[in-house]
């Protein structure tokens, strides 16, 4: 107990230096925690992907449409349980800053394939009956104070014109990782407008959503589907939902890689800051450690004092940083558009990493001071002036 008291007292002998070091560690921990949260939030969509769903898209690029006629051929493929489809709509709601996903979907089948979008039976039934109706996520309803029966007007860009919708359903997310910031409406409504106003753009599908019987046969079924349309004007690429989501993330791979590098570089910076503090502290106490050796203190006991002092400063800085990280991440999540990150919160793995990093830095930063004290001779240390 006396040694522990001495450890704490030594840690705050130079209060200004100890405070600045703790503050520096706290700031670095906050930066590490926020960056790691951004990275884990980016991958949340991959973790939420179902194993029994495939995505069929144009082989060249996701932005190219495919014929509606592909649907029946895909449905007849062995192992396919159900087929739906969707189109990215884009457009503007209120102004350009109001971002969320807007899809034209096959109203009859989409919610069967995606049960994680929880919609009441009456709402779903009404939505299916009314061609100009739409369904929105609970996050959108909350953000814009919308309710069932309200109207929404989109200004099209990919599909020009004014598009008016009546909200007939507000879906709830089944899990935390389920995106509750989407708007979905009838593909038939979109198709009829294209047929009327832009002949030649009708009967086109952005991608097909395919539910399969056995996830273990995903690769085989994907190959069979792609072979159906080989050498056609619109060849396909079929992949699991997770792979499809990962392909979007890979486009930002350089950014994520940079974030990972920066987050772990921060660990090195924390280590240098604390190591410098401990080296200065040990240097100032060279004669004190020599006196302790003279009084019979063993090297392990002196090492305990140095390691303890380093860990106290590191743990206090880490604890302060962790306490600041939670409200900062919440503020960040509130500030960014909901459609960017369906889930933006600190994961358990991030907290575990922070704790391990703080303890590791506290221990490693004391190694060199302990080594110097262990090697120094009592007589030389007593003559030390510094």
C-alpha positions, -999 to 999 in steps of 0.1 A, spaced: 0 0 0 29 24 8 45 16 -25 12 24 -43 9 57 -24 44 65 -35 36 57 -71 7 81 -71 27 108 -54 55 104 -79 31 106 -108 20 141 -97 52 154 -84 54 177 -114 17 186 -117 19 206 -149 38 180 -167 15 152 -155 -16 172 -165 -3 180 -200 8 144 -205 -27 131 -194 -44 156 -216 -22 146 -246 -30 110 -241 -67 118 -237 -67 137 -270 -49 109 -288 -73 83 -274 -103 104 -286 -88 106 -321 -81 69 -321 -116 60 -309 -134 83 -335 -113 70 -364 -118 34 -354 -156 41 -351 -157 55 -386 -139 24 -400 -162 -1 -381 -193 19 -392 -182 17 -428 -181 -21 -425 -215 -24 -407 -233 -30 -440 -211 -60 -447 -218 -74 -413 -256 -69 -418 -257 -87 -452 -277 -119 -453 -260 -151 -464 -290 -163 -484 -293 -133 -507 -275 -126 -540 -272 -94 -560 -273 -96 -598 -259 -64 -615 -245 -54 -648 -211 -69 -654 -195 -36 -665 -207 -14 -637 -235 -11 -612 -247 21 -629 -257 3 -661 -293 -10 -662 -304 -45 -672 -336 -57 -690 -367 -64 -670 -370 -96 -691 -341 -111 -671 -364 -116 -641 -381 -148 -652 -349 -165 -663 -333 -158 -630 -364 -171 -612 -361 -204 -631 -325 -210 -620 -322 -241 -597 -317 -230 -561 -334 -196 -565 -363 -192 -541 -375 -157 -550 -365 -127 -572 -371 -90 -567 -354 -60 -581 -347 -23 -576 -336 9 -592 -315 37 -577 -335 68 -581 -314 96 -568 -332 129 -570 -335 157 -544 -358 161 -514 -361 197 -501 -324 205 -511 -292 189 -521 -281 186 -484 -309 162 -475 -293 128 -484 -309 94 -480 -313 64 -503 -342 65 -527 -352 33 -546 -378 22 -570 -386 -14 -560 -408 -43 -569 -435 -37 -543 -449 -73 -545 -417 -91 -536 -392 -67 -520 -403 -69 -484 -405 -107 -486 -368 -108 -495 -359 -81 -469 -379 -90 -437 -355 -68 -417 -375 -39 -429 -404 -44 -405 -437 -30 -419 -472 -36 -406 -495 -58 -427 -521 -31 -433 -494 -6 -443 -478 -31 -467 -512 -39 -482 -520 -3 -488 -486 4 -502 -489 -24 -527 -523 -11 -539 -514 25 -545 -489 30 -573 -478 65 -562 -473 55 -526 -440 51 -508 -425 36 -477 -398 54 -456 -376 43 -427 -382 54 -392 -351 76 -392 -364 96 -421 -398 100 -405 -382 112 -373 -358 136 -391 -385 153 -411 -414 148 -388 -433 128 -413 -462 104 -407 -484 80 -427 -506 100 -451 -481 128 -456 -469 137 -491 -432 137 -503 -421 154 -535 -388 145 -552 -371 164 -579 -355 139 -603 -320 141 -618 -314 106 -632 -352 105 -639 -362 142 -646 -394 158 -634 -414 163 -602 -423 131 -585 -451 131 -559 -456 104 -534 -479 96 -505 -464 79 -475 -482 47 -468 -458 30 -445 -429 36 -421 -407 6 -415 -388 -2 -384 -353 -17 -385 -352 -53 -372 -316 -49 -359 -292 -20 -351 -273 -27 -383 -305 -24 -404 -306 9 -424 -337 29 -413 -330 58 -436 -343 47 -469 -373 56 -491 -388 30 -514 -416 34 -540 -431 14 -569 -409 6 -598 -440 4 -619 -447 41 -612 -412 49 -624 -416 26 -655 -449 41 -666 -434 76 -664 -404 65 -685 -427 48 -710 -448 80 -714 -421 107 -712 -388 90 -722 -395 61 -745 -365 38 -747 -358 40 -709 -387 18 -699 -385 -18 -687 -350 -14 -672 -339 -27 -638 -309 -14 -618 -302 -48 -600 -319 -80 -590 -322 -92 -554 -322 -130 -553 -331 -151 -524 -316 -187 -525 -325 -219 -508 -290 -229 -496 -263 -202 -488 -236 -229 -493 -245 -230 -530 -242 -193 -536 -212 -196 -558 -227 -223 -580 -260 -204 -584 -241 -172 -591 -222 -189 -619 -254 -204 -634 -272 -170 -634 -242 -153 -651 -240 -181 -677 -276 -173 -687 -267 -139 -700 -231 -146 -713 -224 -128 -746 -256 -108 -743 -258 -70 -746 -261 -68 -708 -239 -94 -692 -243 -99 -655 -222 -102 -624 -238 -121 -596 -223 -121 -561 -234 -124 -525 -249 -94 -507 -218 -91 -485 -195 -91 -516 -217 -66 -533 -216 -43 -502 -178 -49 -499 -173 -37 -535 -187 -3 -525 -163 -2 -496 -134 -12 -517 -139 20 -538 -131 38 -505 -103 14 -496 -75 40 -498 -94 63 -474 -101 34 -449 -65 23 -452 -53 58 -444 -76 60 -414 -63 27 -401 -27 39 -406 -34 72 -389 -53 56 -360 -23 33 -352 2 60 -358 -16 79 -330 -7 49 -307 30 56 -315 26 93 -308 11 85 -274 39 62 -266 65 88 -275 48 114 -254 46 92 -223 81 77 -228 95 112 -229 77 121 -197 90 89 -179 126 95 -192 126 130 -178 110 119 -145 136 91 -141 165 114 -150 154 139 -123 152 111 -97 185 94 -105 200 103 -71 167 93 -53 168 59 -69 204 55 -58 194 64 -22 166 38 -24 191 12 -36 214 21 -7 185 16 18 179 -19 5 153 -14 -22 157 -41 -49 157 -33 -86 122 -50 -90 107 -27 -63 121 4 -80 109 -9 -113 75 -13 -98 75 24 -88 85 34 -124 60 11 -141 33 21 -117 39 58 -123 37 53 -161 6 32 -158 -12 57 -135 -6 85 -160 -15 63 -190 -47 50 -174 -59 84 -163 -53 98 -198 -70 68 -213 -100 70 -190 -104 107 -197 -101 101 -234 -127 73 -233 -152 95 -214 -148 122 -240 -150 98 -269 -186 87 -262 -203 122 -264 -181 131 -293 -191 101 -313 -228 108 -305 -224 144 -317 -207 132 -349 -235 106 -355 -261 134 -350 -243 157 -374 -238 134 -404 -266 124 -427 -282 92 -415 -279 76 -449 -241 76 -447 -238 53 -417 -268 33 -407 -249 24 -375 -225 49 -360 -215 39 -325 -185 28 -305 -182 -10 -308 -170 -32 -280 -139 -41 -300 -129 -5 -301 -132 -1 -264 -112 -33 -259 -85 -20 -283 -84 13 -264 -79 -4 -230 -52 -27 -244 -34 2 -261 -34 23 -230 -21 -5 -208 5 -14 -235 17 21 -238 19 26 -200 41 -6 -197 63 0 -227 70 37 -219 86 26 -186 110 0 -201 139 24 -209 138 43 -176 138 9 -157 166 -4 -178 187 27 -171 181 25 -134 189 -12 -133 223 -6 -151 234 24 -131 258 21 -102 250 36 -69 281 57 -67 277 71 -102 241 79 -95 248 97 -63 273 119 -81 248 127 -109 238 163 -113 209 171 -135 
